Amino acid sequence: MTDRIDHLRDIYSRLGGAPSFTEAQQTPRGTVRADADVDRDVLAVIDELRERSGFRTTLSDADLVSVVRGFYAGRSDTALAAALGVSTATVFRARMNLHLFAPTDAPPELDPLVRRLRGGAAVDAVAADADVPRAVVERLARLLTAREAARRVNYRYTTEFADLLDAGAADHELDQQVWGDRRALVDAHD
């Protein structure tokens, strides 16, 4: 094949074409990208999500990138909060804004509260009736709102983050399936 390419190149050159040729500028499969390039691309996804949803946060762009990277590295909200010098609530809100969900966000014992919230009950009423702190119910409500926002965009941003960080889309799909199965089970018992 090389002889044939050389022959065609020679013909092209004799016909007045450019004497040099440029190969396709494509990153070879298996090439590791620089962290700065990955961070730049993660930030571009964050910016697009922020523009679309209008979320606000006290975290800087670099902090938001750290939240995304930390989430896909398996770091807890507590560990991320300590590293960033913010509260775990701030990290949780950032994760919700970024459509990053963990299976531990809504443990099964909170399913009755989830059902009530999904049924339209007010946060104060659910907290009072279940005799749980309002903060717990607010967190669940924020989670449900964020899940619905992610579902509306077909988990696009979550998938883009996973792809950029090679975090394994299979893990994300499994999380979606587990969440969906649990929700279906909760709904079936209504």
C-alpha positions in Angstrom: 0.0 0.0 0.0 2.9 2.4 0.7 4.2 2.0 -2.9 0.8 2.9 -4.2 0.6 6.0 -2.0 4.1 7.0 -3.0 3.2 6.6 -6.6 0.0 8.7 -6.3 2.0 11.3 -4.3 4.5 11.5 -7.1 1.8 11.9 -9.8 0.1 14.6 -7.8 3.4 16.5 -7.3 4.2 16.4 -11.1 0.7 17.8 -11.8 1.5 20.9 -9.8 0.2 19.9 -6.4 1.8 20.9 -3.1 5.1 19.1 -2.6 4.2 18.1 1.0 1.3 16.3 2.4 -0.3 16.5 5.8 -1.6 13.5 7.6 -4.9 13.6 9.5 -4.5 15.2 12.9 -6.2 12.6 14.9 -5.3 11.5 18.3 -4.3 7.8 18.2 -6.5 5.4 20.1 -5.2 4.8 23.6 -3.5 8.2 23.9 -3.6 9.7 27.3 -4.7 13.3 27.3 -3.1 15.9 29.5 -5.0 16.8 32.7 -5.2 20.4 31.7 -6.9 19.4 28.4 -9.4 17.2 30.3 -10.1 19.9 32.8 -10.7 22.4 30.0 -13.2 20.1 28.4 -14.9 19.3 31.7 -15.2 23.0 32.3 -16.7 23.5 28.8 -19.4 20.9 29.8 -20.0 22.7 33.1 -20.3 26.1 31.3 -22.8 24.6 28.9 -24.8 23.1 31.7 -24.7 26.3 33.7 -25.9 28.3 30.7 -28.7 25.9 30.1 -29.9 25.5 33.6 -28.8 28.8 35.1 -27.4 27.2 38.3 -25.5 29.4 40.8 -22.8 28.4 43.2 -20.2 29.9 45.4 -17.6 27.4 44.1 -15.1 28.6 41.5 -14.8 26.9 38.1 -11.7 25.1 39.3 -13.7 23.9 42.4 -16.5 22.6 40.1 -14.0 20.7 38.0 -12.6 19.2 41.3 -16.1 18.1 42.3 -16.6 16.4 38.9 -13.1 14.7 39.1 -13.6 13.8 42.7 -17.0 12.3 42.1 -15.7 10.1 39.4 -12.7 9.1 41.5 -15.1 7.9 44.2 -14.5 10.6 46.7 -17.3 11.3 49.2 -18.9 14.7 49.6 -17.1 15.0 53.0 -13.7 14.3 51.5 -14.4 16.8 48.7 -15.7 19.4 51.1 -12.5 19.1 53.2 -10.3 19.4 50.2 -12.1 22.5 48.9 -12.6 24.1 52.4 -16.4 24.2 52.0 -19.4 22.5 53.7 -20.6 19.1 52.6 -24.0 20.8 51.8 -22.2 23.0 49.3 -20.6 20.0 47.6 -23.9 18.2 47.5 -25.7 21.2 45.9 -22.8 21.4 43.3 -23.2 17.7 42.5 -26.9 18.1 42.0 -26.4 21.2 39.8 -23.9 19.1 37.8 -26.3 16.1 37.6 -23.9 13.8 39.5 -25.8 11.3 41.5 -24.6 8.6 43.9 -26.6 5.5 45.0 -26.2 6.7 48.6 -28.0 10.0 47.9 -31.4 8.3 48.6 -31.1 5.3 50.8 -34.0 2.8 50.7 -35.2 3.7 54.2 -36.1 7.1 52.8 -38.4 5.7 50.1 -41.6 6.7 51.9 -40.4 10.3 52.0 -39.5 10.1 48.3 -43.0 8.8 47.5 -44.6 11.6 49.3 -42.5 14.3 47.7 -43.1 12.8 44.3 -46.8 12.9 45.1 -46.6 16.6 45.5 -46.4 16.9 49.3 -44.7 20.0 50.7 -41.3 19.6 52.3 -42.5 21.0 55.7 -45.5 18.6 55.7 -43.3 15.5 54.9 -40.8 16.5 57.6 -43.4 17.0 60.2 -45.4 13.9 59.4 -42.3 11.6 59.3 -40.7 13.3 62.3 -37.4 13.8 60.4 -35.3 17.0 60.2 -36.4 19.4 57.5 -32.8 19.3 56.1 -33.2 15.6 55.2 -36.4 16.2 53.3 -35.0 19.3 51.6 -32.0 17.3 50.4 -34.3 14.6 49.0 -36.4 17.3 47.3 -33.3 18.8 45.7 -32.2 15.3 44.6 -35.5 14.6 43.0 -35.5 18.0 41.2 -32.0 17.4 39.9 -32.8 13.9 38.8 -35.8 15.2 36.8 -33.6 17.9 35.2 -31.0 15.3 34.3 -33.7 13.0 32.9 -35.1 15.8 30.7 -31.7 16.1 29.0 -31.3 12.3 28.9 -28.4 12.4 31.4 -26.3 14.1 28.7 -24.0 16.0 31.0 -23.4 13.0 33.3 -22.5 10.9 30.3 -20.2 13.6 28.9 -18.4 13.9 32.2 -18.0 10.1 32.4 -16.7 10.0 28.8 -14.2 12.8 29.4 -12.9 11.2 32.6 -13.0 7.7 31.2 -15.0 6.9 34.3 -16.8 4.0 32.8 -20.1 4.8 31.3 -21.1 1.3 32.4 -21.0 2.4 36.0 -23.2 5.4 35.2 -25.6 3.1 33.3 -25.7 0.7 36.2 -26.4 3.6 38.6 -29.3 4.7 36.3 -30.7 1.2 36.2 -30.5 0.7 40.0 -32.1 4.1 40.6 -34.8 3.3 38.0 -35.5 -0.2 39.5 -35.8 1.3 43.0 -38.1 4.0 41.8 -40.3 1.5 40.0 -40.4 -0.6 43.1 -41.3 2.4 45.3 -44.0 3.4 42.7 -45.4 -0.1 42.7 -46.0 0.0 46.4 -48.0 3.2 46.3 
